């Protein structure tokens, strides 16, 4: 008994779960040498064997499922989740992802595996604003709207981090802070210049929302913003993030961003100066190899060991919240079994997400198709492509259902289905002999699967077929794909249904004209093929909405390098788009009417309740994303043409109606002036409730007229 008591007394404070986290952190810090402290502030933190601290790699990815770590459920890419306009779904997807992450971590640790992508700190979600369709990484975001991005980002963070008051299930990270959306090739040296109005109105709100939701980490971006590298930006990291918003978690650099201080941005002469600058500006964790130079920075008097202790204390607190130094049996998440990974329930959730993400852009009545026609022809470079399901930052899965496989599984016995790719992804066929287009014309319906994959758009080093390092400076589909569709259409009177994959807006004007129906499937994940087949054959009605505007051409937009919001996104773009924000058709037909306001005049800081009626006049059941937009008609500064302020999904049977109520809060009525200040001004506001952003183009494409009304703020 005496020996057991002695061992209990000898338990280090940092391993004592009965002690507060800050006391445990302080205990551990006191036992580390300066060299060990610096090493623990790098993403590949080595073991400290004398203290029983195992090695830990902070780098993990989970944009749409646990990424780069083996078999996992592959959900639709983030832009597809944005198209669902479904906050609850985002939370459930993230909860499933974090369950799998914990299960995979538990299994890896049990086997002694502690390599990269095997940890619990996930650099997700990406809440940058998809301001320009040329950005190849826009697919990682929830779209162009700060409100939609905030709502889905918060839901994702909450799903990842869990609900236990004393432990994080995993640690989420808001990235890339801030004002970061291309050009991809120039990111290590580029200076994004944004007005204080654009910062406060567009680029920062989603990050603020995630901080208020207690996101554990924030990743600073590669580029500079308004003259200072984001990972050394005093305004962003100290004035706004720490002091104004009260962020208590840790800041991690994007990988290699601190080396850019002296290799790209020229704000430091070497690694020692870069390490000192980043530490003083608030970076706790270096993804890279610069922070070991903090030892020399102390010797040169550039920083103090006390400053290192302060930064490392914040960082170590994350590991304590994750339970990494706790004894077995004390963490509620340590028993999540490996059987949750790609479980039946998670596959069903992946399919639900894919179904809700698909956006129907056109339908002249050919959809839904019967599944018992005599002959179907499936063609196109992405019909049998697994890459077309994945996007970037993906996991892998032993049962990735391609669109071809999904369609094949649903045709009736006795029907034929023929398949040929027909054309290459992004270049002319080497062999000009074409047995495909003629064969397709003998079918009762042709389903052609075109678009992009991650080899054409994405991150700098992954898009191996991109001439612009992942960006898409050519807005068009590859010309060979359009040539192929033209040949299919020529003399072909039977239905052509075009399915488009990709993660960004693209010029679909000719695709729209040549096709009887157009479905945008994004990168739909492991159940993408089954989801697309369900929609084509009518087992489900499409309900996805565009989270990003599709311009008719890049000529409608400012220069890519211009970060001013003038002329960008549905909020400031005056030109008529090809497809508007919030647009997406259904097999149902929704009509909006009877807008009723609680009052036509309100005072500042007074909320306004309203309701509108949505009716399904169609012959199919459908789920509609009801969207509320505000326009400030008498603002003293430039304000958005329209601003999304709320949305809700409503399912209606044919002929059914529902009253949808919203509350317009004072915060929704705030405008941002040229000094970045939020305020409510007296004047007239217009409110719209409908199925897409208001405008003639939405109505022309079939979205219908929104219900609208006017009220005055006194």
C-alpha positions as CSV (number, residue, x, y, z in Angstrom):
1,X,0.0,0.0,0.0
2,X,2.9,2.4,0.9
3,X,4.4,1.9,-2.6
4,X,1.1,2.6,-4.3
5,X,0.7,5.8,-2.3
6,X,4.2,7.0,-3.1
7,X,3.5,6.5,-6.8
8,X,0.3,8.5,-6.6
9,X,2.2,11.3,-4.9
10,X,4.8,11.2,-7.6
11,X,2.3,11.6,-10.4
12,X,3.4,14.8,-12.3
13,X,0.9,17.6,-12.1
14,X,0.6,17.8,-15.9
15,X,-0.7,14.2,-15.8
16,X,-3.2,14.8,-13.0
17,X,-6.7,15.1,-14.5
18,X,-8.0,16.6,-11.3
19,X,-6.0,19.7,-11.8
20,X,-7.0,22.7,-14.0
21,X,-5.6,22.8,-17.5
22,X,-3.7,26.0,-16.9
23,X,-1.9,24.5,-13.9
24,X,-1.1,21.3,-15.8
25,X,0.3,23.3,-18.7
26,X,2.4,25.4,-16.3
27,X,3.8,22.2,-14.7
28,X,4.8,20.8,-18.1
29,X,6.4,24.0,-19.3
30,X,8.5,24.2,-16.2
31,X,10.2,20.9,-17.1
32,X,11.0,21.7,-20.7
33,X,14.3,23.1,-21.9
34,X,14.4,26.0,-24.3
35,X,15.3,23.7,-27.1
36,X,12.4,21.4,-26.3
37,X,10.0,24.3,-26.1
38,X,11.0,25.5,-29.6
39,X,10.6,22.0,-31.0
40,X,7.2,21.6,-29.4
41,X,6.0,24.6,-31.4
42,X,6.6,22.9,-34.8
43,X,3.9,20.9,-36.5
44,X,6.0,17.7,-36.2
45,X,6.6,17.9,-32.5
46,X,9.2,15.3,-31.4
47,X,8.8,13.1,-28.3
48,X,10.2,14.2,-25.0
49,X,11.0,10.8,-23.7
50,X,12.3,11.8,-20.3
51,X,8.9,13.2,-19.5
52,X,6.9,10.5,-21.2
53,X,5.6,12.9,-23.9
54,X,5.0,11.1,-27.2
55,X,5.7,12.6,-30.6
56,X,2.8,14.4,-32.2
57,X,2.2,15.7,-35.7
58,X,-0.4,18.6,-35.7
59,X,-1.1,18.4,-39.4
60,X,-4.4,16.7,-40.3
61,X,-7.1,17.4,-42.9
62,X,-10.9,16.9,-42.9
63,X,-12.6,19.2,-45.4
64,X,-15.1,16.6,-46.4
65,X,-14.1,13.5,-44.4
66,X,-10.9,12.5,-42.8
67,X,-8.3,13.1,-45.4
68,X,-5.0,11.5,-46.3
69,X,-5.2,9.0,-43.6
70,X,-6.6,5.8,-45.1
71,X,-10.1,4.5,-45.6
72,X,-12.8,7.0,-44.5
73,X,-16.2,8.2,-45.5
74,X,-15.8,10.6,-48.4
75,X,-18.5,13.3,-48.2
76,X,-19.2,15.9,-50.9
77,X,-16.5,18.5,-51.2
78,X,-17.1,21.7,-49.1
79,X,-18.6,23.7,-52.0
80,X,-21.1,20.9,-52.4
81,X,-22.0,21.1,-48.7
82,X,-22.4,24.8,-49.3
83,X,-24.9,24.1,-52.0
84,X,-27.1,22.2,-49.5
85,X,-27.9,25.4,-47.5
86,X,-28.4,22.9,-44.6
87,X,-26.9,23.9,-41.3
88,X,-28.1,20.7,-39.5
89,X,-26.6,18.6,-42.2
90,X,-23.3,20.3,-41.9
91,X,-23.3,19.6,-38.2
92,X,-24.2,15.9,-38.7
93,X,-21.5,15.5,-41.4
94,X,-18.9,17.1,-39.2
95,X,-20.0,14.9,-36.2
96,X,-19.5,11.8,-38.3
97,X,-16.1,13.0,-39.5
98,X,-14.9,13.6,-36.0
99,X,-16.2,10.2,-34.9
100,X,-14.1,8.6,-37.6
101,X,-11.2,10.8,-36.7
102,X,-11.3,9.7,-33.1
103,X,-11.7,6.1,-34.1
104,X,-8.7,6.3,-36.5
105,X,-6.6,8.1,-33.9
106,X,-7.5,5.5,-31.2
107,X,-6.4,2.7,-33.6
108,X,-3.2,4.4,-34.7
109,X,-2.1,5.2,-31.1
110,X,-2.8,1.6,-30.1
111,X,-0.4,0.4,-32.7
112,X,2.2,3.1,-31.9
113,X,1.6,5.1,-35.1
114,X,2.1,8.8,-34.6
115,X,2.8,10.1,-38.1
116,X,1.4,13.0,-40.0
117,X,-2.4,12.8,-40.7
118,X,-2.9,10.5,-37.7
119,X,-3.7,13.1,-35.0
120,X,-6.7,15.1,-33.7
121,X,-6.0,18.7,-34.8
122,X,-7.7,19.2,-38.1
123,X,-7.0,22.2,-40.3
124,X,-10.7,22.6,-41.3
125,X,-12.9,24.4,-42.2
126,X,-11.8,26.8,-44.9
127,X,-14.0,29.9,-44.5
128,X,-12.3,32.1,-47.1
129,X,-14.7,33.9,-49.4
130,X,-14.9,32.4,-52.9
131,X,-14.7,35.9,-54.5
132,X,-13.5,34.9,-57.9
133,X,-14.2,31.7,-59.9
134,X,-10.5,31.5,-61.1
135,X,-9.3,30.4,-57.7
136,X,-8.8,26.7,-57.9
137,X,-9.2,26.2,-54.1
138,X,-12.6,27.8,-54.0
139,X,-14.0,24.3,-54.0
140,X,-12.7,24.0,-50.3
141,X,-15.1,26.9,-49.2
142,X,-18.8,27.2,-48.7
143,X,-19.1,29.8,-51.4
144,X,-19.1,33.5,-51.9
145,X,-21.5,34.7,-49.2
146,X,-20.2,35.7,-45.7
147,X,-23.5,34.7,-44.0
148,X,-23.8,31.3,-45.6
149,X,-20.1,30.7,-44.9
150,X,-20.5,31.7,-41.3
151,X,-23.6,29.5,-40.6
152,X,-22.1,26.4,-42.2
153,X,-18.7,27.0,-40.8
154,X,-20.0,27.3,-37.3
155,X,-22.0,24.1,-37.6
156,X,-19.0,22.3,-38.9
157,X,-16.8,23.5,-36.0
158,X,-19.4,22.4,-33.5
159,X,-19.7,19.0,-35.1
160,X,-16.0,18.5,-35.1
161,X,-15.2,19.6,-31.6
162,X,-18.1,17.8,-29.8
163,X,-20.2,18.7,-26.8
164,X,-18.2,17.5,-23.9
165,X,-17.5,20.4,-21.5
166,X,-14.0,19.2,-20.6
167,X,-12.7,17.6,-23.7
168,X,-12.5,18.3,-27.4
169,X,-13.4,15.5,-29.7
170,X,-11.1,16.9,-32.2
171,X,-9.7,20.5,-32.6
172,X,-11.1,22.5,-35.6
173,X,-9.2,25.3,-37.3
174,X,-10.6,28.4,-39.2
175,X,-8.4,29.0,-42.3
176,X,-6.9,30.8,-44.1
177,X,-6.9,34.0,-42.0
178,X,-7.5,36.4,-43.8
179,X,-8.3,37.8,-47.2
180,X,-7.0,34.8,-49.1
181,X,-8.3,33.5,-52.3
182,X,-5.6,33.5,-55.0
183,X,-3.7,33.8,-57.2
184,X,-2.5,30.4,-56.2
185,X,0.9,30.6,-57.8
186,X,1.7,34.0,-56.2
187,X,0.5,33.1,-52.7
188,X,4.0,33.1,-51.1
189,X,4.6,36.7,-52.1
190,X,1.3,38.2,-53.0
191,X,-0.1,41.2,-51.2
192,X,-3.9,41.3,-51.1
193,X,-5.1,44.8,-50.7
194,X,-8.6,45.2,-49.2
195,X,-10.4,48.2,-47.9
196,X,-11.5,48.3,-44.3
197,X,-15.1,48.2,-45.5
198,X,-14.5,45.0,-47.5
199,X,-12.6,43.5,-44.7
200,X,-15.4,44.1,-42.1
201,X,-18.3,43.4,-44.5
202,X,-17.0,40.4,-46.5
203,X,-13.7,38.9,-45.6
204,X,-13.7,38.8,-41.8
205,X,-17.3,38.0,-40.6
206,X,-17.0,34.2,-41.0
207,X,-13.8,34.1,-39.0
208,X,-15.4,36.2,-36.3
209,X,-18.4,33.8,-36.2
210,X,-16.1,30.8,-35.8
211,X,-14.2,32.5,-33.0
212,X,-17.5,33.2,-31.2
213,X,-18.2,29.5,-31.7
214,X,-15.0,28.6,-29.8
215,X,-13.0,27.3,-32.7
216,X,-9.8,26.0,-31.2
217,X,-7.3,27.2,-33.8
218,X,-6.9,29.8,-36.6
219,X,-4.5,29.3,-39.5
220,X,-2.9,32.4,-40.9
221,X,-2.5,32.6,-44.6
222,X,0.5,32.6,-46.9
223,X,-0.1,36.0,-48.5
224,X,0.2,39.4,-47.1
225,X,-2.8,41.6,-46.5
226,X,-2.5,45.3,-46.8
227,X,1.3,45.2,-46.7
228,X,2.0,42.7,-43.9
229,X,2.3,38.9,-44.2
230,X,-0.8,37.4,-42.6
231,X,1.3,35.3,-40.2
232,X,3.1,38.5,-39.1
233,X,0.1,40.9,-39.4
234,X,-0.3,42.9,-36.2
235,X,-3.7,44.2,-37.2
236,X,-5.2,40.8,-38.0
237,X,-3.6,38.7,-35.3
238,X,-3.4,41.1,-32.4
239,X,-5.8,44.0,-32.9
240,X,-8.6,42.0,-34.3
241,X,-8.3,38.3,-33.5
242,X,-6.9,38.5,-29.9
243,X,-8.0,41.9,-28.6
244,X,-11.2,42.7,-30.4
245,X,-12.6,39.2,-30.8
246,X,-11.0,37.7,-27.6
247,X,-9.7,34.6,-29.3
248,X,-8.1,32.2,-26.7
249,X,-7.0,29.3,-28.9
250,X,-3.8,28.9,-30.9
251,X,-2.7,30.3,-34.2
252,X,-0.9,28.0,-36.7
253,X,0.9,29.1,-39.7
254,X,0.1,27.7,-43.1
255,X,2.8,25.3,-44.1
256,X,6.0,27.1,-45.0
257,X,4.4,30.5,-44.4
258,X,7.1,31.7,-42.0
259,X,9.9,30.8,-44.4
260,X,8.0,33.1,-46.8
261,X,8.9,36.0,-44.5
262,X,12.5,35.9,-46.0
263,X,12.0,34.0,-49.2
264,X,9.0,35.8,-50.6
265,X,7.8,38.8,-48.6
266,X,11.2,40.1,-47.6
267,X,10.2,41.2,-44.1
268,X,13.0,39.2,-42.4
269,X,16.5,38.4,-43.4
270,X,16.6,34.8,-42.2
271,X,14.9,32.1,-40.2
272,X,15.9,33.7,-36.9
273,X,14.3,37.0,-37.6
274,X,11.2,35.3,-39.1
275,X,10.7,33.2,-36.0
276,X,11.0,36.2,-33.8
277,X,8.6,38.3,-35.9
278,X,6.0,35.5,-36.0
279,X,6.2,34.8,-32.3
280,X,5.7,38.5,-31.4
281,X,2.8,38.8,-33.7
282,X,1.0,35.8,-32.1
283,X,1.8,32.6,-34.0
284,X,1.8,29.7,-31.6
285,X,2.5,26.8,-34.0
286,X,4.8,26.7,-37.0
287,X,3.9,24.3,-39.8
288,X,7.5,24.2,-41.1
289,X,11.0,24.3,-39.8
290,X,11.5,28.0,-38.7
291,X,10.6,27.8,-35.0
292,X,13.6,25.8,-33.9
293,X,15.4,29.1,-34.7
294,X,13.7,30.6,-31.7
295,X,16.6,29.3,-29.6
296,X,19.0,31.6,-31.5
297,X,16.4,34.4,-31.4
298,X,16.6,34.3,-27.6
299,X,20.4,34.3,-27.7
300,X,20.3,37.4,-29.9
301,X,17.8,39.2,-27.7
302,X,15.1,39.3,-30.3
303,X,12.6,37.4,-28.1
304,X,12.5,36.2,-24.5
305,X,12.0,32.7,-23.1
306,X,8.9,34.1,-21.3
307,X,7.4,35.1,-24.6
308,X,8.0,31.5,-25.8
309,X,6.4,30.2,-22.7
310,X,3.3,32.3,-23.2
311,X,2.9,31.1,-26.8
312,X,3.6,27.5,-26.0
313,X,1.2,27.5,-23.1
314,X,-1.7,28.3,-25.4
315,X,-0.6,25.6,-27.8
316,X,-0.2,22.9,-25.2
317,X,-3.6,23.7,-23.8
318,X,-5.1,22.2,-27.0
319,X,-3.4,18.9,-26.4
320,X,-4.6,18.8,-22.8
321,X,-8.2,19.5,-24.0
322,X,-7.8,16.6,-26.4
323,X,-6.9,14.4,-23.5
324,X,-3.4,13.5,-24.8
325,X,-1.8,13.4,-21.4
326,X,-4.7,11.8,-19.6
327,X,-4.8,8.2,-18.3
328,X,-6.9,5.6,-20.0
329,X,-10.6,5.6,-19.1
330,X,-10.9,9.4,-18.5
331,X,-11.8,10.6,-22.0
332,X,-15.3,10.2,-23.3
333,X,-14.1,9.8,-26.9
334,X,-11.4,7.2,-26.5
335,X,-13.7,4.3,-26.9
336,X,-15.2,5.2,-30.3
337,X,-14.7,2.0,-32.2
338,X,-13.2,1.6,-35.7
339,X,-16.5,0.2,-36.9
340,X,-17.8,3.7,-37.3
341,X,-15.4,4.3,-40.1
342,X,-17.5,4.2,-43.4
343,X,-20.3,2.6,-41.4
344,X,-23.7,2.1,-43.0
345,X,-25.0,5.1,-41.2
346,X,-22.1,7.3,-42.5
347,X,-22.6,6.1,-46.0
348,X,-26.3,7.0,-45.8
349,X,-25.3,10.4,-44.5
350,X,-22.8,10.8,-47.4
351,X,-25.6,10.0,-49.8
352,X,-28.0,12.5,-48.2
353,X,-25.4,15.2,-48.4
354,X,-24.7,14.4,-52.1
355,X,-28.4,14.4,-52.9
356,X,-29.0,17.8,-51.3
357,X,-25.9,19.2,-53.0
358,X,-26.8,18.5,-56.6
359,X,-28.1,21.6,-58.4
360,X,-30.4,21.3,-61.4
361,X,-29.5,24.1,-63.7
362,X,-31.9,23.3,-66.5
363,X,-34.7,20.8,-67.2
364,X,-37.0,21.1,-70.3
365,X,-39.1,18.3,-69.0
366,X,-37.0,15.3,-69.8
367,X,-36.2,14.7,-66.1
368,X,-36.9,12.6,-64.2
369,X,-36.2,9.8,-66.7
370,X,-37.9,6.4,-66.6
371,X,-35.5,3.7,-65.7
372,X,-37.0,1.1,-68.1
373,X,-36.3,2.7,-71.5
374,X,-34.9,0.3,-74.1
375,X,-31.5,1.8,-74.3
376,X,-29.3,4.3,-72.4
377,X,-25.9,5.6,-73.5
378,X,-23.5,7.0,-70.8
379,X,-20.6,8.9,-72.1
380,X,-18.0,11.5,-71.1
381,X,-14.6,11.6,-69.5
382,X,-16.0,11.8,-65.9
383,X,-18.7,9.2,-66.1
384,X,-16.4,6.4,-64.7
385,X,-13.9,8.8,-63.0
386,X,-13.2,8.4,-59.3
387,X,-11.3,11.7,-59.5
388,X,-14.6,13.4,-60.4
389,X,-16.0,12.3,-57.0
390,X,-13.1,13.5,-54.8
391,X,-12.0,17.1,-55.4
392,X,-9.0,17.8,-53.1
393,X,-8.1,17.2,-49.5
394,X,-9.9,13.9,-49.7
395,X,-9.9,10.5,-48.0
396,X,-10.1,7.2,-49.8
397,X,-12.7,4.5,-49.7
398,X,-13.0,0.9,-50.9
399,X,-16.4,1.6,-52.5
400,X,-16.4,4.8,-54.5
401,X,-19.6,4.8,-56.6
402,X,-19.0,6.5,-59.9
403,X,-21.8,8.1,-61.8
404,X,-21.6,5.2,-64.3
405,X,-22.0,2.7,-61.5
406,X,-24.8,4.5,-59.9
407,X,-26.8,4.7,-63.2
408,X,-26.1,1.1,-64.1
409,X,-27.4,-0.1,-60.7
410,X,-30.8,1.6,-61.3
411,X,-31.8,0.6,-64.8
412,X,-34.5,-2.1,-65.0
413,X,-33.8,-5.6,-66.3
414,X,-34.3,-5.7,-70.0
415,X,-33.0,-2.2,-70.6
416,X,-29.6,-1.7,-72.1
417,X,-26.9,0.6,-71.0
418,X,-23.8,1.3,-73.1
419,X,-20.8,3.2,-71.9
420,X,-17.8,4.8,-73.7
421,X,-15.8,7.8,-72.4
422,X,-15.9,9.3,-75.8
423,X,-13.4,12.1,-75.2
424,X,-10.4,12.7,-73.0
425,X,-10.7,15.1,-70.1
426,X,-8.8,18.1,-71.3
427,X,-7.4,17.4,-74.8
428,X,-8.3,16.1,-78.2
429,X,-8.5,12.4,-78.8
430,X,-5.3,11.1,-80.4
431,X,-7.4,8.6,-82.4
432,X,-10.0,10.6,-84.4
433,X,-12.2,7.6,-85.2
434,X,-15.5,8.2,-83.3
435,X,-17.8,5.2,-82.6
436,X,-19.3,7.0,-79.7
437,X,-21.4,9.9,-80.9
438,X,-23.1,7.8,-83.6
439,X,-23.9,5.1,-81.1
440,X,-25.3,7.5,-78.6
441,X,-27.8,8.8,-81.2
442,X,-29.4,5.4,-81.4
443,X,-30.2,5.5,-77.7
444,X,-33.4,6.6,-76.0
445,X,-31.5,8.9,-73.6
446,X,-27.8,10.0,-73.5
447,X,-26.2,10.9,-70.2
448,X,-23.0,12.8,-70.7
449,X,-20.7,13.5,-67.8
450,X,-18.4,16.4,-68.4
451,X,-16.6,19.0,-66.3
452,X,-13.5,19.2,-64.1
453,X,-11.5,17.1,-61.7
454,X,-8.8,17.8,-59.2
455,X,-6.1,17.5,-61.8
456,X,-7.4,20.7,-63.4
457,X,-8.3,22.8,-60.4
458,X,-7.1,22.8,-56.8
459,X,-3.9,23.5,-54.9
460,X,-0.6,24.6,-56.4
461,X,1.2,21.2,-56.2
462,X,-1.7,18.8,-56.8
463,X,-3.4,20.0,-60.0
464,X,-1.0,18.3,-62.3
465,X,-2.9,19.1,-65.5
466,X,-3.3,22.7,-64.7
467,X,-1.1,25.2,-66.6
468,X,-1.8,27.8,-63.9
469,X,-0.8,25.8,-60.8
470,X,-4.4,24.9,-59.8
471,X,-6.1,28.1,-60.8
472,X,-8.4,28.3,-63.8
473,X,-7.6,31.4,-65.7
474,X,-9.6,30.0,-68.6
475,X,-13.2,30.1,-67.5
476,X,-14.4,27.6,-70.2
477,X,-14.7,23.9,-70.1
478,X,-11.9,22.2,-72.1
479,X,-12.7,22.8,-75.8
480,X,-12.6,19.1,-76.6
481,X,-15.5,18.4,-74.2
482,X,-17.6,21.1,-75.9
483,X,-16.7,19.7,-79.3
484,X,-17.8,16.3,-78.1
485,X,-21.1,17.6,-76.9
486,X,-21.7,19.4,-80.2
487,X,-21.2,16.2,-82.0
488,X,-23.6,14.4,-79.7
489,X,-26.3,17.0,-80.3
490,X,-25.9,17.2,-84.0
491,X,-29.0,15.5,-85.5
492,X,-29.8,14.0,-82.2
493,X,-33.5,14.5,-81.1
494,X,-33.6,12.2,-78.1
495,X,-32.9,13.6,-74.6
496,X,-29.3,14.6,-73.7
497,X,-28.8,15.0,-69.9
498,X,-25.5,16.6,-69.1
499,X,-23.9,16.1,-65.6
500,X,-21.2,18.5,-64.7
501,X,-18.5,17.8,-62.1
502,X,-16.3,20.4,-60.6
503,X,-15.8,22.8,-57.7
504,X,-16.0,26.2,-59.2
505,X,-18.1,28.3,-61.6
506,X,-17.4,27.6,-65.3
507,X,-18.8,28.8,-68.6
508,X,-21.8,26.5,-69.2
509,X,-23.7,28.7,-71.7
510,X,-23.2,26.3,-74.6
511,X,-23.7,23.3,-72.4
512,X,-27.0,24.8,-71.4
513,X,-28.1,25.4,-75.0
514,X,-27.1,21.9,-76.2
515,X,-28.5,19.9,-73.3
516,X,-32.1,19.1,-72.4
517,X,-31.2,19.0,-68.8
518,X,-28.1,20.1,-66.8
519,X,-27.1,18.8,-63.4
520,X,-24.2,20.2,-61.4
521,X,-22.9,17.5,-59.1
522,X,-19.8,19.2,-57.8
523,X,-17.3,16.6,-56.3
524,X,-20.1,14.5,-54.7
525,X,-18.1,12.0,-52.7
526,X,-18.3,8.2,-52.3
527,X,-22.1,8.1,-52.9
528,X,-22.1,10.5,-55.7
529,X,-23.0,8.0,-58.4
530,X,-26.0,6.7,-56.4
531,X,-27.2,10.3,-55.6
532,X,-27.0,11.4,-59.3
533,X,-28.9,8.3,-60.4
534,X,-31.6,8.9,-57.8
535,X,-32.1,12.3,-59.1
536,X,-32.0,11.4,-62.8
537,X,-34.5,8.5,-62.3
538,X,-36.8,10.4,-60.0
539,X,-36.2,8.6,-56.7
540,X,-35.3,12.1,-55.3
541,X,-36.0,15.7,-56.4
542,X,-33.0,18.0,-56.7
543,X,-32.8,20.7,-54.0
544,X,-29.3,22.1,-54.2
545,X,-28.8,25.8,-54.6
546,X,-25.7,27.6,-56.0
547,X,-23.5,29.0,-53.2
548,X,-21.6,31.0,-55.8
549,X,-22.5,33.1,-58.8
550,X,-21.8,31.8,-62.3
551,X,-20.9,34.8,-64.5
552,X,-21.4,34.6,-68.2
553,X,-17.7,35.2,-68.8
554,X,-14.7,36.5,-67.0
555,X,-15.2,39.8,-68.8
556,X,-17.9,40.6,-66.3
557,X,-15.4,40.5,-63.4
558,X,-12.6,42.7,-62.2
559,X,-9.0,41.5,-62.5
560,X,-8.2,38.4,-60.5
561,X,-5.6,40.1,-58.4
562,X,-8.1,42.9,-57.4
563,X,-9.5,42.2,-53.9
564,X,-12.1,45.0,-54.0
565,X,-15.6,43.6,-53.8
566,X,-16.9,46.1,-56.3
567,X,-18.3,44.1,-59.2
568,X,-17.9,40.8,-57.4
569,X,-20.4,38.1,-56.2
570,X,-24.2,38.6,-56.3
571,X,-23.8,41.3,-53.6
572,X,-22.0,43.8,-55.8
573,X,-22.1,42.4,-59.4
574,X,-24.2,44.6,-61.6
575,X,-23.9,42.4,-64.8
576,X,-26.5,39.7,-65.5
577,X,-25.0,36.3,-64.6
578,X,-25.4,33.0,-66.3
579,X,-26.6,31.4,-63.1
580,X,-27.4,33.5,-60.1
581,X,-26.5,32.9,-56.5
582,X,-29.1,30.7,-54.6
583,X,-30.5,29.3,-57.9
584,X,-31.4,25.7,-58.3
585,X,-34.4,24.0,-59.9
586,X,-36.6,21.2,-58.5
587,X,-39.1,18.6,-59.9
588,X,-41.6,20.5,-57.8
589,X,-42.7,24.0,-58.7
590,X,-42.5,26.5,-55.9
591,X,-44.5,29.8,-55.7
592,X,-44.1,32.6,-53.2
593,X,-46.9,34.8,-52.0
594,X,-48.6,36.7,-49.1
595,X,-45.6,38.5,-47.5
596,X,-46.8,39.9,-44.2
597,X,-44.8,42.2,-41.9
598,X,-45.5,42.6,-38.3
599,X,-45.1,46.4,-38.9
600,X,-44.2,48.6,-41.8
601,X,-42.2,50.9,-39.5
602,X,-39.8,50.0,-36.7
603,X,-37.2,51.7,-34.6
604,X,-33.5,51.2,-34.5
605,X,-32.6,48.1,-32.4
606,X,-36.1,46.7,-32.9
607,X,-36.6,43.3,-34.5
608,X,-39.2,42.7,-37.2
609,X,-41.1,39.5,-37.7
610,X,-42.5,38.5,-41.1
611,X,-43.9,35.5,-42.9
612,X,-44.5,34.4,-46.5
613,X,-46.3,31.5,-48.0
614,X,-44.6,29.0,-50.2
615,X,-46.7,26.7,-52.3
616,X,-45.8,23.6,-54.4
617,X,-47.8,24.0,-57.6
618,X,-46.0,21.0,-59.2
619,X,-46.8,17.3,-59.5
620,X,-43.8,16.1,-57.5
621,X,-42.8,16.4,-53.8
622,X,-39.9,18.7,-53.3
623,X,-37.7,20.3,-50.8
624,X,-37.1,24.0,-51.2
625,X,-34.5,26.3,-49.7
626,X,-36.4,29.4,-48.7
627,X,-34.1,32.4,-48.8
628,X,-34.5,35.8,-47.2
629,X,-32.6,38.8,-48.7
630,X,-32.5,42.4,-47.5
631,X,-31.7,45.5,-49.5
632,X,-30.9,48.8,-47.8
633,X,-32.4,51.4,-50.2
634,X,-31.2,54.6,-48.5
635,X,-27.7,53.9,-47.2
636,X,-25.2,56.6,-47.0
637,X,-22.4,54.4,-48.4
638,X,-22.2,51.7,-51.0
639,X,-24.0,48.6,-49.7
640,X,-24.7,45.2,-51.3
641,X,-27.4,45.0,-53.9
642,X,-28.9,42.1,-51.9
643,X,-27.7,40.4,-48.8
644,X,-28.7,36.8,-47.7
645,X,-29.8,37.0,-44.1
646,X,-31.6,33.7,-43.4
647,X,-32.6,30.5,-45.1
648,X,-34.6,27.4,-44.3
649,X,-35.4,24.1,-46.0
650,X,-39.1,23.2,-46.4
651,X,-40.4,20.0,-47.8
652,X,-43.8,20.1,-49.5
653,X,-46.2,17.6,-51.2
654,X,-47.8,18.5,-54.5
655,X,-50.4,21.2,-53.9
656,X,-49.3,21.9,-50.3
657,X,-48.4,25.3,-48.8
658,X,-46.5,26.4,-45.8
659,X,-46.1,29.7,-44.0
660,X,-42.4,30.4,-43.4
661,X,-41.6,32.9,-40.6
662,X,-38.4,34.8,-40.2
663,X,-37.2,37.5,-37.7
664,X,-35.2,40.3,-39.1
665,X,-32.9,41.3,-36.3
666,X,-31.2,44.7,-35.8
667,X,-27.9,43.1,-36.7
668,X,-29.2,42.1,-40.1
669,X,-30.1,45.7,-40.8
670,X,-26.6,47.0,-40.1
671,X,-24.6,48.5,-42.9
672,X,-20.8,48.9,-42.9
673,X,-19.5,52.3,-43.7
674,X,-16.2,53.3,-45.4
675,X,-14.5,53.3,-42.0
676,X,-15.5,49.7,-41.3
677,X,-18.0,50.7,-38.7
678,X,-21.3,48.8,-38.4
679,X,-24.4,50.9,-37.8
680,X,-28.1,51.0,-38.5
681,X,-29.3,54.0,-40.4
682,X,-32.8,55.3,-40.7
683,X,-34.4,54.7,-44.0
684,X,-36.2,52.3,-46.3
685,X,-35.4,48.6,-46.6
686,X,-36.8,46.0,-49.0
687,X,-37.1,42.4,-47.9
688,X,-37.5,39.4,-50.3
689,X,-38.4,35.8,-49.6
690,X,-37.8,33.4,-52.5
691,X,-36.0,30.5,-54.0
692,X,-32.9,32.4,-55.4
693,X,-31.4,35.9,-55.2
694,X,-34.0,38.3,-56.6
695,X,-33.6,39.4,-60.2
696,X,-34.8,38.9,-63.7
697,X,-32.3,36.2,-64.5
698,X,-33.5,34.0,-61.6
699,X,-37.0,34.4,-62.8
700,X,-36.1,33.7,-66.5
701,X,-34.4,30.4,-65.4
702,X,-37.5,29.2,-63.6
703,X,-36.9,30.3,-59.9
704,X,-40.1,32.3,-59.9
705,X,-40.8,35.7,-58.3
706,X,-40.0,36.2,-54.7
707,X,-42.5,37.6,-52.3
708,X,-41.4,41.1,-51.3
709,X,-42.3,44.0,-49.0
710,X,-40.9,47.3,-47.8
711,X,-40.4,48.6,-44.3
712,X,-38.9,51.7,-42.8
713,X,-36.5,52.1,-39.9
714,X,-37.0,55.3,-37.9
